[in-house]
Amino acid sequence: MTARRRLARAAGGAAVAALLAAGCASGGRRSFSRPTAERESEALRSWTDSLARAGPPGNVNVLYDATLSQGLLRTGGTLAVRLREDRVEGTLAGPFGTPIATYSDGELRGEKLRPVFLPPGQLRAVLAGSWVGALPTVAGQSGETVLLRWSGTDAAEGVFDVSREELLSVRVERPEGRLEARFSGSRNPWPDRIEIQEERSGSRLELRLLSREIVS
């Protein structure tokens, strides 16, 4: 092999590695390498198990301790979300029950707030520490984590811990601007803590789970 060919092959390999690393969806700075067939199969089995643990879509009431930041505005209170098979509604209220913002028809709206867009199906998935759509592809691996990618109308990429069967973060590129959710804390079965950031509005919503009730 000539020196020129060796340099070209090395450059090609570096380009592939760089593309995989650039695809990281937050969850800390990570570098991903091309996944092996064995790792890909293991990751998809683990992802399927995590969906089963989170439970099927249904009627659920969820209550969070919430902090909403947007620009110079920073306010806290409780976020009550009513998840129903045909709709998702939520109310962010202050310490004395005063409404700060409401969620309906895929938008979080409030006085002096720029609307935050998140479709009901995607919001339901984020609260469950999951994502929607068909089975993802495994785009990279780094230790116990893999980079998952979804295509179609709910296109996104996420960092998934295979051994713990937990999605660490998910990022969505949309016409309205990038939206990213990060998950932390315990899961029983939904994540204890969620942080949602929307680039367009400069909004950050920090949630700590207080209660989750399945409604018949």
Backbone as JSON Lines, residues from 0, in Angstrom:
{"i":0,"aa":"M","n":[0.86,-1.2,0.0],"ca":[0.0,0.0,0.0],"c":[0.89,1.24,0.0]}
{"i":1,"aa":"T","n":[0.58,2.19,-0.9],"ca":[1.39,3.39,-0.98],"c":[1.11,4.29,0.19]}
{"i":2,"aa":"A","n":[2.06,5.25,0.43],"ca":[1.88,6.2,1.53],"c":[0.63,7.04,1.31]}
{"i":3,"aa":"R","n":[0.34,7.38,0.04],"ca":[-0.85,8.21,-0.25],"c":[-2.13,7.46,0.12]}
{"i":4,"aa":"R","n":[-2.17,6.15,-0.21],"ca":[-3.36,5.36,0.11],"c":[-3.54,5.21,1.63]}
{"i":5,"aa":"R","n":[-2.4,5.0,2.31],"ca":[-2.49,4.87,3.77],"c":[-3.04,6.15,4.39]}
{"i":6,"aa":"L","n":[-2.59,7.31,3.89],"ca":[-3.09,8.59,4.41],"c":[-4.56,8.76,4.11]}
{"i":7,"aa":"A","n":[-5.01,8.36,2.91],"ca":[-6.42,8.5,2.54],"c":[-7.3,7.63,3.42]}
{"i":8,"aa":"R","n":[-6.84,6.38,3.67],"ca":[-7.64,5.47,4.51],"c":[-7.72,6.01,5.94]}
{"i":9,"aa":"A","n":[-6.6,6.51,6.45],"ca":[-6.6,7.06,7.81],"c":[-7.51,8.26,7.9]}
{"i":10,"aa":"A","n":[-7.5,9.11,6.88],"ca":[-8.37,10.29,6.89],"c":[-9.83,9.89,6.85]}
{"i":11,"aa":"G","n":[-10.14,8.85,6.05],"ca":[-11.53,8.38,5.98],"c":[-12.01,7.85,7.31]}
{"i":12,"aa":"G","n":[-11.15,7.07,7.99],"ca":[-11.54,6.55,9.31],"c":[-11.74,7.66,10.31]}
{"i":13,"aa":"A","n":[-10.88,8.67,10.26],"ca":[-11.02,9.8,11.18],"c":[-12.3,10.56,10.92]}
{"i":14,"aa":"A","n":[-12.68,10.67,9.65],"ca":[-13.92,11.39,9.32],"c":[-15.13,10.67,9.88]}
{"i":15,"aa":"V","n":[-15.16,9.33,9.75],"ca":[-16.28,8.55,10.3],"c":[-16.36,8.74,11.8]}
{"i":16,"aa":"A","n":[-15.21,8.65,12.48],"ca":[-15.21,8.81,13.94],"c":[-15.69,10.19,14.34]}
{"i":17,"aa":"A","n":[-15.29,11.21,13.57],"ca":[-15.7,12.57,13.89],"c":[-17.2,12.76,13.73]}
{"i":18,"aa":"L","n":[-17.76,12.14,12.68],"ca":[-19.2,12.24,12.48],"c":[-19.97,11.59,13.62]}
{"i":19,"aa":"L","n":[-19.52,10.44,14.06],"ca":[-20.19,9.76,15.17],"c":[-20.08,10.57,16.44]}
{"i":20,"aa":"A","n":[-18.91,11.15,16.69],"ca":[-18.74,11.95,17.89],"c":[-19.61,13.18,17.84]}
{"i":21,"aa":"A","n":[-19.74,13.79,16.67],"ca":[-20.55,15.01,16.53],"c":[-22.02,14.71,16.75]}
{"i":22,"aa":"G","n":[-22.43,13.44,16.59],"ca":[-23.84,13.1,16.76],"c":[-24.25,12.94,18.2]}
{"i":23,"aa":"C","n":[-23.36,13.15,19.13],"ca":[-23.69,12.99,20.55],"c":[-24.8,13.93,20.96]}
{"i":24,"aa":"A","n":[-25.82,13.38,21.65],"ca":[-26.95,14.2,22.1],"c":[-26.77,14.55,23.56]}
{"i":25,"aa":"S","n":[-25.81,15.4,23.86],"ca":[-25.52,15.88,25.21],"c":[-25.23,14.7,26.13]}
{"i":26,"aa":"G","n":[-25.81,14.77,27.41],"ca":[-25.53,13.74,28.39],"c":[-24.06,13.71,28.73]}
{"i":27,"aa":"G","n":[-23.36,14.88,28.65],"ca":[-21.93,14.93,28.84],"c":[-21.25,14.8,27.48]}
{"i":28,"aa":"R","n":[-20.02,15.25,27.37],"ca":[-19.3,15.17,26.11],"c":[-18.79,13.74,25.94]}
{"i":29,"aa":"R","n":[-19.22,13.07,24.89],"ca":[-18.84,11.69,24.65],"c":[-18.35,11.54,23.22]}
{"i":30,"aa":"S","n":[-17.45,10.58,23.02],"ca":[-17.01,10.23,21.69],"c":[-17.49,8.81,21.41]}
{"i":31,"aa":"F","n":[-18.2,8.64,20.31],"ca":[-18.76,7.35,19.96],"c":[-17.98,6.72,18.81]}
{"i":32,"aa":"S","n":[-17.77,5.42,18.9],"ca":[-17.15,4.66,17.82],"c":[-18.21,3.85,17.11]}
{"i":33,"aa":"R","n":[-17.87,3.29,15.98],"ca":[-18.83,2.49,15.23],"c":[-19.25,1.27,16.07]}
{"i":34,"aa":"P","n":[-20.56,1.01,16.2],"ca":[-20.99,-0.11,17.05],"c":[-20.73,-1.46,16.41]}
{"i":35,"aa":"T","n":[-20.41,-2.44,17.24],"ca":[-20.3,-3.81,16.75],"c":[-21.7,-4.39,16.58]}
{"i":36,"aa":"A","n":[-21.81,-5.46,15.81],"ca":[-23.11,-6.11,15.61],"c":[-23.65,-6.63,16.93]}
{"i":37,"aa":"E","n":[-22.76,-7.16,17.77],"ca":[-23.18,-7.69,19.07],"c":[-23.72,-6.57,19.96]}
{"i":38,"aa":"R","n":[-23.01,-5.41,19.97],"ca":[-23.44,-4.29,20.79],"c":[-24.76,-3.72,20.29]}
{"i":39,"aa":"E","n":[-24.93,-3.66,18.99],"ca":[-26.16,-3.16,18.41],"c":[-27.35,-4.02,18.81]}
{"i":40,"aa":"S","n":[-27.19,-5.33,18.72],"ca":[-28.27,-6.25,19.1],"c":[-28.6,-6.13,20.58]}
{"i":41,"aa":"E","n":[-27.57,-6.05,21.42],"ca":[-27.77,-5.91,22.87],"c":[-28.47,-4.61,23.21]}
{"i":42,"aa":"A","n":[-28.09,-3.52,22.53],"ca":[-28.68,-2.22,22.8],"c":[-30.16,-2.19,22.45]}
{"i":43,"aa":"L","n":[-30.53,-2.79,21.32],"ca":[-31.93,-2.79,20.91],"c":[-32.79,-3.66,21.84]}
{"i":44,"aa":"R","n":[-32.23,-4.76,22.33],"ca":[-32.97,-5.57,23.33],"c":[-33.17,-4.77,24.6]}
{"i":45,"aa":"S","n":[-32.13,-4.06,25.04],"ca":[-32.21,-3.25,26.25],"c":[-33.22,-2.12,26.08]}
{"i":46,"aa":"W","n":[-33.23,-1.5,24.9],"ca":[-34.18,-0.41,24.64],"c":[-35.62,-0.93,24.7]}
{"i":47,"aa":"T","n":[-35.88,-2.08,24.1],"ca":[-37.21,-2.68,24.13],"c":[-37.64,-2.98,25.57]}
{"i":48,"aa":"D","n":[-36.72,-3.49,26.38],"ca":[-37.02,-3.76,27.79],"c":[-37.35,-2.47,28.55]}
{"i":49,"aa":"S","n":[-36.64,-1.39,28.22],"ca":[-36.9,-0.12,28.91],"c":[-38.28,0.42,28.58]}
{"i":50,"aa":"L","n":[-38.74,0.22,27.35],"ca":[-40.09,0.65,26.97],"c":[-41.15,-0.13,27.75]}
{"i":51,"aa":"A","n":[-40.92,-1.43,27.91],"ca":[-41.87,-2.27,28.66],"c":[-41.92,-1.83,30.11]}
{"i":52,"aa":"R","n":[-40.78,-1.48,30.69],"ca":[-40.76,-1.06,32.09],"c":[-41.47,0.26,32.3]}
{"i":53,"aa":"A","n":[-41.34,1.18,31.34],"ca":[-42.01,2.48,31.46],"c":[-43.51,2.35,31.4]}
{"i":54,"aa":"G","n":[-44.01,1.28,30.78],"ca":[-45.44,1.03,30.75],"c":[-46.08,1.56,29.48]}
{"i":55,"aa":"P","n":[-47.24,1.0,29.11],"ca":[-47.94,1.44,27.9],"c":[-48.59,2.8,28.11]}
{"i":56,"aa":"P","n":[-48.87,3.53,27.01],"ca":[-49.59,4.8,27.14],"c":[-50.95,4.55,27.8]}
{"i":57,"aa":"G","n":[-51.36,5.46,28.62],"ca":[-52.63,5.31,29.31],"c":[-53.02,6.6,30.01]}
{"i":58,"aa":"N","n":[-53.93,6.49,30.93],"ca":[-54.39,7.65,31.69],"c":[-53.58,7.78,32.97]}
{"i":59,"aa":"V","n":[-52.81,8.86,33.07],"ca":[-51.92,9.06,34.2],"c":[-51.96,10.52,34.63]}
{"i":60,"aa":"N","n":[-51.97,10.75,35.94],"ca":[-51.8,12.08,36.51],"c":[-50.41,12.16,37.12]}
{"i":61,"aa":"V","n":[-49.66,13.21,36.78],"ca":[-48.3,13.35,37.28],"c":[-48.13,14.73,37.89]}
{"i":62,"aa":"L","n":[-47.44,14.8,39.03],"ca":[-47.2,16.07,39.71],"c":[-45.7,16.27,39.89]}
{"i":63,"aa":"Y","n":[-45.23,17.47,39.53],"ca":[-43.81,17.78,39.62],"c":[-43.58,19.07,40.41]}
{"i":64,"aa":"D","n":[-42.47,19.12,41.12],"ca":[-41.91,20.39,41.57],"c":[-41.18,20.96,40.36]}
{"i":65,"aa":"A","n":[-41.51,22.2,39.98],"ca":[-41.02,22.72,38.7],"c":[-40.39,24.09,38.84]}
{"i":66,"aa":"T","n":[-39.36,24.33,38.03],"ca":[-38.74,25.65,37.89],"c":[-38.67,25.97,36.41]}
{"i":67,"aa":"L","n":[-39.23,27.12,36.02],"ca":[-39.24,27.54,34.63],"c":[-38.39,28.79,34.48]}
{"i":68,"aa":"S","n":[-37.44,28.76,33.54],"ca":[-36.58,29.91,33.26],"c":[-36.72,30.27,31.79]}
{"i":69,"aa":"Q","n":[-36.81,31.58,31.52],"ca":[-36.86,32.06,30.15],"c":[-36.35,33.5,30.14]}
{"i":70,"aa":"G","n":[-35.16,33.7,29.58],"ca":[-34.56,35.02,29.63],"c":[-34.27,35.41,31.08]}
{"i":71,"aa":"L","n":[-34.74,36.6,31.48],"ca":[-34.54,37.07,32.85],"c":[-35.58,36.5,33.81]}
{"i":72,"aa":"L","n":[-36.61,35.86,33.26],"ca":[-37.68,35.32,34.09],"c":[-37.27,33.98,34.68]}
{"i":73,"aa":"R","n":[-37.49,33.8,35.97],"ca":[-37.28,32.52,36.64],"c":[-38.36,32.38,37.7]}
{"i":74,"aa":"T","n":[-39.18,31.34,37.57],"ca":[-40.28,31.15,38.5],"c":[-40.43,29.68,38.83]}
{"i":75,"aa":"G","n":[-40.95,29.4,40.01],"ca":[-41.1,28.02,40.46],"c":[-42.49,27.75,40.98]}
{"i":76,"aa":"G","n":[-42.81,26.48,41.11],"ca":[-44.11,26.07,41.61],"c":[-44.29,24.58,41.39]}
{"i":77,"aa":"T","n":[-45.52,24.18,41.07],"ca":[-45.81,22.77,40.79],"c":[-46.44,22.65,39.41]}
{"i":78,"aa":"L","n":[-46.06,21.6,38.72],"ca":[-46.62,21.31,37.4],"c":[-47.47,20.06,37.51]}
{"i":79,"aa":"A","n":[-48.77,20.2,37.27],"ca":[-49.69,19.07,37.27],"c":[-50.01,18.72,35.82]}
{"i":80,"aa":"V","n":[-49.74,17.48,35.42],"ca":[-49.97,17.04,34.05],"c":[-50.98,15.91,34.04]}
{"i":81,"aa":"R","n":[-51.99,16.04,33.17],"ca":[-53.01,15.01,33.01],"c":[-52.81,14.37,31.64]}
{"i":82,"aa":"L","n":[-52.34,13.14,31.66],"ca":[-52.09,12.39,30.43],"c":[-53.29,11.48,30.16]}
{"i":83,"aa":"R","n":[-53.95,11.71,29.05],"ca":[-55.08,10.88,28.64],"c":[-54.79,10.33,27.24]}
{"i":84,"aa":"E","n":[-55.47,9.26,26.89],"ca":[-55.2,8.64,25.6],"c":[-55.45,9.59,24.44]}
{"i":85,"aa":"D","n":[-56.4,10.52,24.61],"ca":[-56.76,11.42,23.51],"c":[-56.22,12.83,23.67]}
{"i":86,"aa":"R","n":[-55.58,13.14,24.8],"ca":[-55.08,14.5,25.0],"c":[-54.08,14.54,26.16]}
{"i":87,"aa":"V","n":[-53.32,15.65,26.2],"ca":[-52.39,15.92,27.3],"c":[-52.59,17.36,27.72]}
{"i":88,"aa":"E","n":[-52.81,17.59,29.01],"ca":[-53.02,18.94,29.54],"c":[-52.17,19.11,30.79]}
{"i":89,"aa":"G","n":[-51.74,20.35,31.03],"ca":[-50.93,20.61,32.21],"c":[-51.08,22.04,32.69]}
{"i":90,"aa":"T","n":[-50.85,22.25,33.98],"ca":[-50.91,23.58,34.58],"c":[-49.72,23.77,35.5]}
{"i":91,"aa":"L","n":[-48.96,24.84,35.26],"ca":[-47.87,25.23,36.14],"c":[-48.39,26.32,37.06]}
{"i":92,"aa":"A","n":[-48.43,26.05,38.37],"ca":[-48.98,26.99,39.34],"c":[-47.91,27.41,40.33]}
{"i":93,"aa":"G","n":[-48.01,28.66,40.82],"ca":[-47.08,29.2,41.78],"c":[-47.32,28.67,43.18]}
{"i":94,"aa":"P","n":[-46.56,29.17,44.18],"ca":[-46.65,28.68,45.56],"c":[-48.05,28.76,46.15]}
{"i":95,"aa":"F","n":[-48.86,29.73,45.74],"ca":[-50.2,29.89,46.3],"c":[-51.28,29.49,45.31]}
{"i":96,"aa":"G","n":[-50.9,28.65,44.33],"ca":[-51.87,28.14,43.38],"c":[-52.17,29.06,42.21]}
{"i":97,"aa":"T","n":[-51.47,30.18,42.1],"ca":[-51.7,31.11,40.99],"c":[-51.16,30.51,39.69]}
{"i":98,"aa":"P","n":[-51.99,30.39,38.65],"ca":[-51.52,29.82,37.38],"c":[-50.41,30.67,36.76]}
{"i":99,"aa":"I","n":[-49.33,30.01,36.35],"ca":[-48.21,30.67,35.69],"c":[-48.22,30.37,34.2]}
{"i":100,"aa":"A","n":[-48.5,29.13,33.86],"ca":[-48.53,28.71,32.46],"c":[-49.42,27.49,32.34]}
{"i":101,"aa":"T","n":[-49.92,27.27,31.14],"ca":[-50.73,26.08,30.86],"c":[-50.21,25.39,29.61]}
{"i":102,"aa":"Y","n":[-50.37,24.07,29.57],"ca":[-50.0,23.29,28.4],"c":[-51.24,22.68,27.8]}
{"i":103,"aa":"S","n":[-51.46,22.91,26.51],"ca":[-52.54,22.28,25.76],"c":[-52.25,22.43,24.28]}
{"i":104,"aa":"D","n":[-52.77,21.49,23.48],"ca":[-52.59,21.54,22.03],"c":[-51.12,21.65,21.62]}
{"i":105,"aa":"G","n":[-50.23,21.04,22.41],"ca":[-48.82,21.0,22.05],"c":[-48.02,22.23,22.37]}
{"i":106,"aa":"E","n":[-48.58,23.17,23.16],"ca":[-47.87,24.39,23.5],"c":[-47.96,24.69,24.99]}
{"i":107,"aa":"L","n":[-46.85,25.16,25.55],"ca":[-46.84,25.7,26.9],"c":[-46.9,27.22,26.78]}
{"i":108,"aa":"R","n":[-47.98,27.81,27.32],"ca":[-48.2,29.26,27.17],"c":[-48.37,29.89,28.55]}
{"i":109,"aa":"G","n":[-47.98,31.15,28.64],"ca":[-48.15,31.89,29.88],"c":[-47.91,33.36,29.64]}
{"i":110,"aa":"E","n":[-48.4,34.18,30.55],"ca":[-48.21,35.62,30.43],"c":[-46.71,35.94,30.5]}
{"i":111,"aa":"K","n":[-46.25,36.78,29.57],"ca":[-44.84,37.19,29.49],"c":[-43.92,36.04,29.12]}
{"i":112,"aa":"L","n":[-44.48,34.95,28.58],"ca":[-43.67,33.81,28.15],"c":[-43.8,33.63,26.64]}
{"i":113,"aa":"R","n":[-42.68,33.34,26.0],"ca":[-42.75,32.91,24.61],"c":[-43.23,31.47,24.61]}
{"i":114,"aa":"P","n":[-44.17,31.08,23.75],"ca":[-44.68,29.71,23.75],"c":[-43.58,28.69,23.52]}
{"i":115,"aa":"V","n":[-43.69,27.57,24.22],"ca":[-42.76,26.45,24.05],"c":[-43.54,25.33,23.36]}
{"i":116,"aa":"F","n":[-43.04,24.86,22.21],"ca":[-43.74,23.86,21.41],"c":[-43.19,22.46,21.71]}
{"i":117,"aa":"L","n":[-44.1,21.54,22.05],"ca":[-43.74,20.14,22.25],"c":[-45.0,19.31,22.05]}
{"i":118,"aa":"P","n":[-45.09,18.54,20.95],"ca":[-46.3,17.76,20.68],"c":[-46.65,16.83,21.84]}
{"i":119,"aa":"P","n":[-47.94,16.56,22.05],"ca":[-48.37,15.73,23.18],"c":[-47.68,14.38,23.26]}
{"i":120,"aa":"G","n":[-47.54,13.69,22.11],"ca":[-46.89,12.38,22.14],"c":[-45.44,12.46,22.58]}
{"i":121,"aa":"Q","n":[-44.75,13.51,22.15],"ca":[-43.36,13.68,22.55],"c":[-43.25,14.06,24.02]}
{"i":122,"aa":"L","n":[-44.16,14.91,24.5],"ca":[-44.14,15.26,25.92],"c":[-44.39,14.04,26.78]}
{"i":123,"aa":"R","n":[-45.36,13.22,26.4],"ca":[-45.64,11.99,27.14],"c":[-44.39,11.11,27.2]}
{"i":124,"aa":"A","n":[-43.69,11.0,26.07],"ca":[-42.48,10.17,26.03],"c":[-41.38,10.74,26.92]}
{"i":125,"aa":"V","n":[-41.19,12.06,26.88],"ca":[-40.15,12.7,27.7],"c":[-40.42,12.48,29.18]}
{"i":126,"aa":"L","n":[-41.67,12.64,29.6],"ca":[-41.98,12.44,31.02],"c":[-41.72,11.0,31.45]}
{"i":127,"aa":"A","n":[-41.87,10.07,30.52],"ca":[-41.61,8.66,30.83],"c":[-40.14,8.3,30.67]}
{"i":128,"aa":"G","n":[-39.3,9.28,30.29],"ca":[-37.88,9.01,30.09],"c":[-37.64,8.13,28.88]}
{"i":129,"aa":"S","n":[-38.42,8.39,27.81],"ca":[-38.38,7.52,26.64],"c":[-38.48,8.37,25.38]}
{"i":130,"aa":"W","n":[-38.81,7.73,24.26],"ca":[-39.06,8.45,23.02],"c":[-40.04,7.66,22.17]}
{"i":131,"aa":"V","n":[-40.6,8.33,21.16],"ca":[-41.66,7.74,20.35],"c":[-41.08,7.27,19.01]}
{"i":132,"aa":"G","n":[-41.93,6.63,18.22],"ca":[-41.51,6.2,16.9],"c":[-41.09,4.75,16.86]}
{"i":133,"aa":"A","n":[-40.64,4.33,15.68],"ca":[-40.22,2.95,15.46],"c":[-38.91,2.66,16.19]}
{"i":134,"aa":"L","n":[-38.49,1.42,16.11],"ca":[-37.24,1.01,16.74],"c":[-36.1,1.85,16.19]}
{"i":135,"aa":"P","n":[-35.26,2.42,17.05],"ca":[-34.17,3.3,16.57],"c":[-33.03,2.48,15.97]}
{"i":136,"aa":"T","n":[-32.12,3.18,15.33],"ca":[-30.88,2.56,14.88],"c":[-29.78,2.91,15.88]}
{"i":137,"aa":"V","n":[-28.8,2.04,16.0],"ca":[-27.67,2.27,16.9],"c":[-26.55,2.87,16.06]}
{"i":138,"aa":"A","n":[-26.26,4.15,16.3],"ca":[-25.31,4.89,15.46],"c":[-23.9,4.91,16.03]}
{"i":139,"aa":"G","n":[-23.73,4.56,17.3],"ca":[-22.4,4.58,17.89],"c":[-22.4,3.95,19.27]}
{"i":140,"aa":"Q","n":[-21.21,3.66,19.79],"ca":[-21.08,3.1,21.13],"c":[-19.93,3.75,21.85]}
{"i":141,"aa":"S","n":[-20.07,3.86,23.18],"ca":[-19.02,4.41,24.03],"c":[-19.18,3.8,25.41]}
{"i":142,"aa":"G","n":[-18.39,2.79,25.73],"ca":[-18.53,2.1,27.0],"c":[-19.9,1.45,27.1]}
{"i":143,"aa":"E","n":[-20.63,1.76,28.18],"ca":[-21.96,1.2,28.38],"c":[-23.06,2.01,27.71]}
{"i":144,"aa":"T","n":[-22.7,3.1,27.04],"ca":[-23.7,3.93,26.38],"c":[-23.63,3.77,24.87]}
{"i":145,"aa":"V","n":[-24.79,4.0,24.24],"ca":[-24.86,3.98,22.78],"c":[-25.59,5.23,22.32]}
{"i":146,"aa":"L","n":[-25.38,5.58,21.06],"ca":[-26.09,6.69,20.44],"c":[-27.22,6.11,19.6]}
{"i":147,"aa":"L","n":[-28.46,6.44,19.97],"ca":[-29.63,5.96,19.24],"c":[-30.15,7.06,18.33]}
{"i":148,"aa":"R","n":[-30.66,6.67,17.14],"ca":[-31.23,7.64,16.22],"c":[-32.59,7.16,15.74]}
{"i":149,"aa":"W","n":[-33.56,8.09,15.76],"ca":[-34.89,7.84,15.23],"c":[-35.08,8.69,13.98]}
{"i":150,"aa":"S","n":[-35.83,8.16,13.02],"ca":[-36.11,8.9,11.79],"c":[-37.61,9.15,11.68]}
{"i":151,"aa":"G","n":[-38.02,9.84,10.62],"ca":[-39.44,10.09,10.42],"c":[-39.89,11.37,11.08]}
{"i":152,"aa":"T","n":[-41.2,11.45,11.37],"ca":[-41.78,12.67,11.93],"c":[-41.27,12.97,13.33]}
{"i":153,"aa":"D","n":[-40.82,11.94,14.06],"ca":[-40.3,12.14,15.41],"c":[-38.78,11.92,15.43]}
{"i":154,"aa":"A","n":[-38.11,12.4,14.38],"ca":[-36.66,12.22,14.27],"c":[-35.95,12.83,15.47]}
{"i":155,"aa":"A","n":[-35.01,12.09,16.02],"ca":[-34.27,12.53,17.2],"c":[-33.05,11.66,17.37]}
{"i":156,"aa":"E","n":[-32.18,12.03,18.31],"ca":[-31.09,11.16,18.7],"c":[-30.94,11.23,20.21]}
{"i":157,"aa":"G","n":[-30.53,10.11,20.79],"ca":[-30.44,10.05,22.24],"c":[-29.28,9.22,22.71]}
{"i":158,"aa":"V","n":[-28.82,9.51,23.91],"ca":[-27.76,8.73,24.56],"c":[-28.43,7.77,25.53]}
{"i":159,"aa":"F","n":[-28.15,6.47,25.36],"ca":[-28.84,5.4,26.11],"c":[-27.83,4.53,26.83]}
{"i":160,"aa":"D","n":[-28.06,4.31,28.13],"ca":[-27.21,3.43,28.93],"c":[-27.75,2.01,28.81]}
{"i":161,"aa":"V","n":[-26.99,1.14,28.16],"ca":[-27.46,-0.21,27.86],"c":[-27.61,-1.04,29.12]}
{"i":162,"aa":"S","n":[-26.62,-1.03,30.01],"ca":[-26.66,-1.89,31.2],"c":[-27.76,-1.47,32.17]}
{"i":163,"aa":"R","n":[-28.02,-0.18,32.28],"ca":[-29.05,0.31,33.19],"c":[-30.42,0.43,32.52]}
{"i":164,"aa":"E","n":[-30.45,0.26,31.2],"ca":[-31.69,0.36,30.42],"c":[-32.36,1.72,30.66]}
{"i":165,"aa":"E","n":[-31.55,2.79,30.55],"ca":[-32.05,4.13,30.82],"c":[-31.6,5.1,29.72]}
{"i":166,"aa":"L","n":[-32.54,5.9,29.23],"ca":[-32.22,6.97,28.3],"c":[-31.69,8.14,29.12]}
{"i":167,"aa":"L","n":[-30.48,8.61,28.79],"ca":[-29.86,9.69,29.55],"c":[-30.22,11.06,29.0]}
{"i":168,"aa":"S","n":[-30.41,11.14,27.69],"ca":[-30.78,12.4,27.06],"c":[-31.36,12.14,25.69]}
{"i":169,"aa":"V","n":[-32.15,13.09,25.21],"ca":[-32.69,13.02,23.86],"c":[-32.7,14.42,23.28]}
{"i":170,"aa":"R","n":[-32.36,14.54,22.0],"ca":[-32.29,15.84,21.34],"c":[-33.08,15.79,20.04]}
{"i":171,"aa":"V","n":[-33.88,16.84,19.81],"ca":[-34.73,16.91,18.63],"c":[-34.4,18.19,17.86]}
{"i":172,"aa":"E","n":[-34.12,18.05,16.57],"ca":[-33.9,19.21,15.71],"c":[-35.22,19.5,14.99]}
{"i":173,"aa":"R","n":[-35.77,20.71,15.19],"ca":[-37.09,21.05,14.64],"c":[-37.04,22.41,13.97]}
{"i":174,"aa":"P","n":[-38.02,22.71,13.09],"ca":[-38.09,24.06,12.52],"c":[-38.2,25.13,13.6]}
{"i":175,"aa":"E","n":[-38.85,24.79,14.74],"ca":[-39.01,25.75,15.82],"c":[-37.72,25.94,16.63]}
{"i":176,"aa":"G","n":[-36.72,25.11,16.36],"ca":[-35.47,25.18,17.12],"c":[-35.2,23.9,17.87]}
{"i":177,"aa":"R","n":[-33.97,23.7,18.26],"ca":[-33.56,22.48,18.95],"c":[-34.22,22.37,20.33]}
{"i":178,"aa":"L","n":[-34.65,21.15,20.65],"ca":[-35.18,20.86,21.99],"c":[-34.41,19.67,22.54]}
{"i":179,"aa":"E","n":[-34.0,19.78,23.79],"ca":[-33.22,18.71,24.41],"c":[-33.75,18.42,25.81]}
{"i":180,"aa":"A","n":[-33.83,17.14,26.14],"ca":[-34.26,16.71,27.47],"c":[-33.17,15.82,28.07]}
{"i":181,"aa":"R","n":[-32.86,16.04,29.35],"ca":[-31.88,15.23,30.07],"c":[-32.55,14.63,31.3]}
{"i":182,"aa":"F","n":[-32.2,13.39,31.59],"ca":[-32.83,12.65,32.67],"c":[-31.79,12.25,33.72]}
{"i":183,"aa":"S","n":[-32.19,12.3,35.01],"ca":[-31.28,11.93,36.08],"c":[-32.1,11.44,37.28]}
{"i":184,"aa":"G","n":[-31.39,10.96,38.31],"ca":[-32.07,10.46,39.49],"c":[-32.58,9.05,39.29]}
{"i":185,"aa":"S","n":[-33.33,8.57,40.26],"ca":[-33.87,7.21,40.19],"c":[-35.05,7.15,39.23]}
{"i":186,"aa":"R","n":[-35.47,5.92,38.88],"ca":[-36.62,5.7,38.0],"c":[-37.51,4.65,38.62]}
{"i":187,"aa":"N","n":[-38.79,5.03,38.78],"ca":[-39.69,4.11,39.47],"c":[-41.13,4.21,38.93]}
{"i":188,"aa":"P","n":[-41.39,3.9,37.65],"ca":[-40.41,3.58,36.61],"c":[-39.99,4.81,35.8]}
{"i":189,"aa":"W","n":[-40.66,5.98,36.05],"ca":[-40.33,7.19,35.3],"c":[-39.21,7.94,36.0]}
{"i":190,"aa":"P","n":[-38.45,8.75,35.26],"ca":[-37.29,9.44,35.86],"c":[-37.69,10.43,36.94]}
{"i":191,"aa":"D","n":[-36.87,10.48,37.97],"ca":[-37.12,11.37,39.1],"c":[-36.89,12.83,38.72]}
{"i":192,"aa":"R","n":[-35.92,13.08,37.85],"ca":[-35.6,14.46,37.46],"c":[-35.47,14.57,35.94]}
{"i":193,"aa":"I","n":[-36.03,15.67,35.42],"ca":[-35.99,15.94,33.98],"c":[-35.64,17.42,33.79]}
{"i":194,"aa":"E","n":[-34.78,17.69,32.84],"ca":[-34.49,19.07,32.45],"c":[-34.74,19.21,30.96]}
{"i":195,"aa":"I","n":[-35.63,20.11,30.58],"ca":[-35.99,20.33,29.19],"c":[-35.54,21.72,28.77]}
{"i":196,"aa":"Q","n":[-34.8,21.8,27.67],"ca":[-34.34,23.08,27.15],"c":[-34.81,23.25,25.71]}
{"i":197,"aa":"E","n":[-35.32,24.44,25.39],"ca":[-35.71,24.76,24.02],"c":[-34.89,25.95,23.56]}
{"i":198,"aa":"E","n":[-34.17,25.74,22.47],"ca":[-33.23,26.76,22.0],"c":[-33.93,28.02,21.51]}
{"i":199,"aa":"R","n":[-35.02,27.88,20.77],"ca":[-35.67,29.04,20.15],"c":[-36.14,30.06,21.17]}
{"i":200,"aa":"S","n":[-36.81,29.59,22.21],"ca":[-37.37,30.5,23.22],"c":[-36.4,30.77,24.36]}
{"i":201,"aa":"G","n":[-35.29,30.02,24.41],"ca":[-34.35,30.17,25.53],"c":[-34.95,29.66,26.83]}
{"i":202,"aa":"S","n":[-35.87,28.7,26.74],"ca":[-36.58,28.21,27.92],"c":[-35.88,27.0,28.53]}
{"i":203,"aa":"R","n":[-35.95,26.91,29.85],"ca":[-35.47,25.73,30.57],"c":[-36.52,25.37,31.62]}
{"i":204,"aa":"L","n":[-36.96,24.12,31.58],"ca":[-37.94,23.62,32.54],"c":[-37.29,22.49,33.32]}
{"i":205,"aa":"E","n":[-37.13,22.69,34.64],"ca":[-36.53,21.67,35.51],"c":[-37.64,21.04,36.35]}
{"i":206,"aa":"L","n":[-37.73,19.71,36.28],"ca":[-38.82,18.99,36.93],"c":[-38.27,17.96,37.92]}
{"i":207,"aa":"R","n":[-38.93,17.89,39.08],"ca":[-38.64,16.82,40.06],"c":[-39.96,16.13,40.39]}
{"i":208,"aa":"L","n":[-40.01,14.84,40.13],"ca":[-41.25,14.08,40.27],"c":[-41.7,13.99,41.73]}
{"i":209,"aa":"L","n":[-42.95,14.38,41.98],"ca":[-43.55,14.29,43.31],"c":[-44.49,13.11,43.43]}
{"i":210,"aa":"S","n":[-45.31,12.88,42.42],"ca":[-46.25,11.75,42.46],"c":[-46.68,11.37,41.06]}
{"i":211,"aa":"R","n":[-47.07,10.12,40.92],"ca":[-47.56,9.58,39.65],"c":[-48.71,8.63,39.95]}
{"i":212,"aa":"E","n":[-49.85,8.93,39.37],"ca":[-51.06,8.16,39.67],"c":[-51.69,7.66,38.38]}
{"i":213,"aa":"I","n":[-51.89,6.35,38.3],"ca":[-52.56,5.75,37.14],"c":[-54.07,5.87,37.36]}
{"i":214,"aa":"V","n":[-54.75,6.42,36.37],"ca":[-56.2,6.65,36.47],"c":[-56.91,5.61,35.61]}
{"i":215,"aa":"S","n":[-57.89,4.96,36.16],"ca":[-58.63,3.93,35.42],"c":[-59.62,4.58,34.47]}
